[in-house]
Amino acid sequence: MARSTHDSFDLDHLRRRMARGLMRLLYGKGAEPSGEPLPRRGIYRILVCHVSHTLGNALLLTPLIQELEATYPGAEIDIVTRSQVGKLLYGHYDRVSQVFQLPAHGFGHPIQWLRATRGMRKAHYDLAIDADPQSQTGRLLLLKARATWTLGFSGRKKSGSVTHAVEVPEHVQNKGQRPVYLLRKALDVGTETDYPVPDLRLDDAELAQGRRMLDQVLASAPADAAHRKVVGVFANATGPKLLGTDWWNPLLAALERLRPDCRLVEIVPMTGRSMLDSRYPSYFSTELRQLGGVLANLDGYLSLDCGIMHLACASRVPTQGIFTTTRADEWGPYGPGNHVIAAYGLAPEAVAQELAAHL
């Protein structure tokens, strides 16, 4: 017999009570909520707890790092993360000091977990931030850290008190904007102003190398005299987001008819195999920052919702994100030159028309 909604609610309620009890057992009474805004002075050591290990989620933390650098320009920022490329993604931020890397999959590697948390525990932080509105592991890490002020979202999925708790905003859904909203709300400053855009912080040498590599790729195949722009296409995705050549072929054929000024270049996925039958000039790299340098030299980029879409956005190439299953308001690229293509149920040719209007 199927479990009733009431039984499911009771079980969830019991789990939350058990989690709160465990928190009190491990960490004591917890922080006393502050009735004042988060201070803007006297904060010099900051810890950010962010446990999602996917590339997209890791890149969507960079707007918060930018906001922290702008708010506390004299402070150092440490990050504890399950991203295995966290040091590559955050290492070019001036105020990021240490990146404590947790194992990607839970507690399967206890020695690595203990080593990372031990390094985190050595410092006394002025401010620790649990940036995720859902992850309980992030809250555990925040409580394990020694911090004067603690900041995180409140809600039924969170156990463990913080000095500054912020309700999850319904009007701010984007994964890159919510952590920035969290900080601004705790500071009691305006939350509706422009949000920082994800940024890989590519340097001049990386950009120049990307230009050379892209030029070599383009030189390998003859160009049409009408071509004025170079547009990258990444045709891979995970799970139900993945679409085959029967979808991509008519889309790209229509796009080439609509925008004959655009030359397409395929970005080959980590498998090292073309998703488009090697019909276009192609670029492949297993080095994320090197790939970012090439993406930054494109005139445009398009793909389905995936980690490389977020990498393109963070490389500051005008990014067109095509959404067929996941929520565009949560995961869509934002900022100048970036667009969301809401392709739910649309034919490939209709998607091509949307893309052509923005390239």
C-alpha positions in Angstrom: 0.0 0.0 0.0 1.3 3.5 -0.9 2.3 5.7 2.0 -0.1 8.5 2.6 0.9 12.2 2.5 0.2 12.5 6.2 2.5 9.6 7.0 5.2 11.2 4.8 4.8 14.5 6.6 5.1 12.8 10.0 8.3 11.0 8.9 9.8 14.2 7.6 8.9 15.9 10.8 10.5 13.1 12.8 13.7 13.3 10.8 13.9 17.1 11.3 13.4 16.6 15.1 16.1 14.0 15.1 18.5 16.2 13.2 17.9 19.1 15.6 18.5 16.8 18.5 21.7 15.5 17.0 22.8 19.1 16.4 22.3 20.0 20.0 24.2 16.9 21.1 27.2 17.6 18.9 27.3 21.4 19.0 25.5 22.4 22.1 22.8 25.0 22.3 23.9 26.8 19.1 24.3 30.5 18.3 22.0 33.1 19.7 20.2 35.0 16.9 21.3 38.6 16.6 18.8 41.4 16.4 21.3 43.7 14.5 22.4 43.6 10.9 25.6 41.9 10.1 28.5 44.3 10.8 30.4 45.8 8.0 33.5 46.5 10.0 35.7 44.2 12.1 35.4 41.2 9.7 38.7 40.1 8.4 38.5 36.3 8.2 35.6 34.7 6.3 34.7 31.1 5.7 32.2 30.1 2.9 30.8 26.6 3.2 29.6 25.2 -0.2 29.3 21.5 -0.6 27.8 20.9 -4.1 30.5 19.3 -6.3 29.1 20.0 -9.8 30.9 22.4 -12.1 27.8 24.6 -12.5 27.1 24.9 -8.8 30.8 25.6 -8.1 30.9 28.5 -10.6 27.6 29.9 -9.3 29.4 30.6 -6.0 31.6 33.2 -7.7 29.0 36.0 -7.5 29.1 35.7 -3.7 32.9 35.8 -3.7 32.7 39.0 -5.7 30.2 40.5 -3.3 32.3 39.6 -0.3 35.4 41.2 -1.9 33.4 44.4 -2.5 31.8 44.4 1.0 35.0 43.4 2.9 37.9 44.5 0.7 40.4 44.0 3.5 39.3 40.5 4.5 40.6 37.0 3.5 38.1 34.4 2.3 38.5 30.7 2.8 36.2 28.2 1.0 35.4 24.7 2.0 33.9 22.8 -1.0 33.3 19.3 -2.4 34.2 20.6 -5.9 37.3 18.9 -7.1 38.2 21.9 -9.3 37.5 24.5 -6.6 41.2 25.7 -6.5 41.1 26.2 -10.3 37.9 28.1 -10.2 38.5 30.4 -7.2 42.3 30.7 -7.2 42.5 33.9 -9.2 40.3 35.8 -6.8 42.6 38.2 -4.9 41.0 37.8 -1.5 40.6 34.0 -1.6 43.2 32.5 0.7 42.6 28.8 1.1 40.3 26.3 -0.6 39.7 23.3 1.6 38.7 20.4 -0.7 36.3 17.8 0.7 35.8 14.4 -1.1 33.2 14.7 -3.9 31.0 12.0 -2.5 30.2 12.3 1.1 32.2 10.5 3.8 33.6 7.8 1.4 37.1 9.2 2.0 37.3 10.0 5.7 41.0 10.9 5.8 40.5 13.6 3.1 37.4 14.8 4.9 39.2 15.0 8.2 42.3 16.7 6.7 40.1 19.4 5.1 38.0 20.1 8.2 41.1 20.1 10.4 42.5 22.9 8.3 39.2 24.8 8.5 39.1 24.3 12.3 42.6 25.9 12.9 41.3 29.4 12.2 38.9 31.5 14.1 36.7 33.2 11.6 34.9 36.5 12.1 32.2 35.3 9.7 31.1 31.9 8.4 28.5 31.5 5.7 26.4 28.5 4.7 25.5 29.6 1.2 23.1 26.8 0.2 19.4 27.0 1.2 19.0 23.2 1.2 22.2 21.4 2.1 22.4 20.2 5.7 26.0 19.3 5.3 26.8 23.0 4.7 25.2 23.8 8.0 27.2 21.1 9.7 30.4 22.5 8.4 29.5 26.0 9.5 28.7 24.8 13.0 32.0 22.9 13.1 33.9 26.1 12.2 34.8 28.6 15.0 33.2 31.9 14.0 31.9 35.0 15.8 29.1 35.6 13.3 27.3 32.9 11.3 25.0 33.4 8.3 22.7 31.0 6.5 19.2 30.5 5.2 16.4 29.4 7.6 13.8 26.9 6.8 12.5 23.4 7.5 15.4 21.8 5.6 17.9 23.5 7.9 18.9 22.4 11.5 21.3 24.3 13.6 21.0 28.0 14.6 23.1 30.9 13.3 23.5 34.5 14.4 21.9 35.8 11.2 19.2 33.7 9.6 17.6 34.7 6.3 14.4 33.3 4.9 14.7 31.7 1.4 13.4 34.3 -1.1 10.7 33.2 -3.5 11.3 36.2 -5.8 15.0 35.3 -6.2 15.4 31.8 -7.7 18.7 31.9 -9.5 21.4 29.7 -7.9 24.0 32.4 -8.5 22.0 35.2 -7.1 20.6 33.7 -3.9 23.9 33.6 -1.9 24.4 37.3 -2.8 20.8 38.0 -1.6 21.6 36.2 1.6 24.6 38.5 2.4 22.8 41.7 1.4 19.7 40.8 3.5 21.9 40.1 6.5 23.7 43.4 6.0 20.3 45.2 5.7 21.3 46.8 2.3 19.3 46.8 -0.9 18.7 43.4 -2.4 17.2 44.4 -5.8 20.3 46.0 -7.4 22.3 44.2 -10.1 23.8 40.9 -9.1 27.4 40.0 -9.9 27.7 37.6 -12.9 29.8 34.4 -12.5 33.4 35.1 -13.3 36.4 32.7 -13.8 38.8 35.7 -13.5 40.8 34.8 -16.6 44.1 36.7 -16.8 45.7 38.3 -19.9 48.0 35.4 -20.5 45.1 32.9 -20.4 43.0 35.1 -22.8 46.0 35.4 -25.2 46.6 31.7 -25.2 42.9 31.1 -25.9 43.0 33.4 -28.9 46.0 31.5 -30.3 44.3 28.2 -29.9 41.0 29.3 -31.4 42.9 30.8 -34.4 44.6 27.4 -34.9 41.3 25.6 -34.9 39.7 28.1 -37.4 42.8 27.8 -39.7 42.2 24.1 -39.9 39.1 24.5 -42.1 38.3 27.0 -44.8 36.0 30.0 -43.9 33.2 31.5 -45.8 33.7 35.1 -46.8 30.3 36.0 -45.1 31.5 34.9 -41.7 31.8 37.7 -39.2 31.2 35.9 -35.9 32.5 32.7 -34.4 29.9 30.8 -32.2 30.8 27.9 -30.0 28.3 24.9 -29.8 28.5 22.4 -27.0 26.0 19.5 -27.8 26.5 17.4 -24.6 24.4 17.3 -21.4 23.6 14.9 -18.6 20.5 12.7 -18.0 17.2 13.9 -19.6 18.8 17.1 -20.8 20.9 15.2 -23.4 19.5 15.5 -26.9 20.7 13.6 -30.0 21.7 14.6 -33.5 18.1 14.2 -34.6 17.5 17.4 -32.5 20.8 19.2 -33.1 21.0 18.7 -36.9 17.9 20.6 -37.8 18.5 23.2 -35.2 22.0 24.0 -36.5 21.0 23.8 -40.2 18.2 26.3 -39.5 20.6 28.6 -37.5 23.1 28.6 -40.4 20.4 29.6 -42.8 19.2 32.4 -40.5 22.6 33.6 -39.6 25.0 33.0 -42.5 27.4 35.5 -40.8 28.1 33.1 -37.9 30.7 30.4 -38.1 30.1 27.4 -35.8 32.8 25.7 -33.8 32.1 22.6 -31.8 33.3 22.4 -28.2 34.0 18.7 -27.7 33.0 17.2 -24.3 35.3 15.5 -21.8 34.7 12.1 -23.5 36.8 13.3 -26.3 34.2 12.4 -28.9 32.3 14.8 -31.2 28.6 15.0 -30.6 28.0 16.5 -34.1 29.8 13.9 -36.3 32.9 16.2 -36.6 31.1 18.4 -39.1 32.5 21.6 -37.7 36.0 22.9 -36.6 36.4 21.5 -33.1 38.2 22.2 -29.9 38.9 19.8 -27.1 40.6 20.3 -23.7 40.6 18.6 -20.3 41.9 21.8 -18.7 39.1 24.0 -17.5 40.9 27.3 -17.5 42.4 26.6 -20.9 38.9 25.9 -22.2 37.7 29.1 -20.6 40.3 31.0 -22.4 39.1 29.7 -25.7 35.5 30.3 -24.8 36.3 33.9 -23.9 37.5 34.6 -27.4 34.3 33.4 -29.1 31.6 35.9 -30.2 28.9 33.7 -28.9 28.1 30.4 -27.3 25.1 28.1 -27.2 24.2 24.9 -25.5 21.7 23.1 -23.3 21.8 23.6 -19.6 25.1 22.1 -18.4 28.3 22.8 -16.6 30.1 24.1 -19.7 27.3 26.6 -20.2 28.1 28.1 -16.8 31.8 28.0 -17.7 31.1 30.0 -20.8 29.1 32.5 -18.9 31.9 32.8 -16.3 34.4 33.3 -19.2 32.3 36.3 -20.2 31.3 35.1 -23.7 27.7 36.0 -24.6 25.9 32.8 -23.6 22.7 31.4 -24.9 21.4 28.7 -22.6 18.7 26.4 -24.0 16.3 24.9 -21.4 14.2 21.9 -22.3 13.7 20.2 -18.9 15.4 22.1 -16.0 14.2 25.4 -14.6 15.6 28.4 -16.4 14.8 30.7 -13.5 17.1 28.6 -11.2 19.9 27.8 -13.6 19.8 30.3 -16.5 22.7 32.5 -17.4 22.1 36.2 -16.5 23.9 39.5 -17.1 24.7 41.6 -20.2 24.7 39.6 -23.4 23.4 36.4 -21.9 20.0 34.9 -22.7 17.8 32.1 -21.7 16.0 30.2 -24.5 12.9 28.6 -23.0 12.7 25.7 -25.4 10.2 23.6 -23.5 8.3 21.7 -26.2 9.6 23.8 -29.0 10.7 22.3 -32.3 14.4 22.7 -33.2 13.7 25.2 -35.9 11.8 27.4 -33.5 14.7 27.2 -31.1 17.0 28.3 -33.9 14.9 31.4 -34.6 15.2 32.4 -30.9 19.0 31.8 -31.0 19.4 33.8 -34.2 17.7 36.8 -32.7 20.3 37.0 -29.9 23.5 36.1 -31.6 
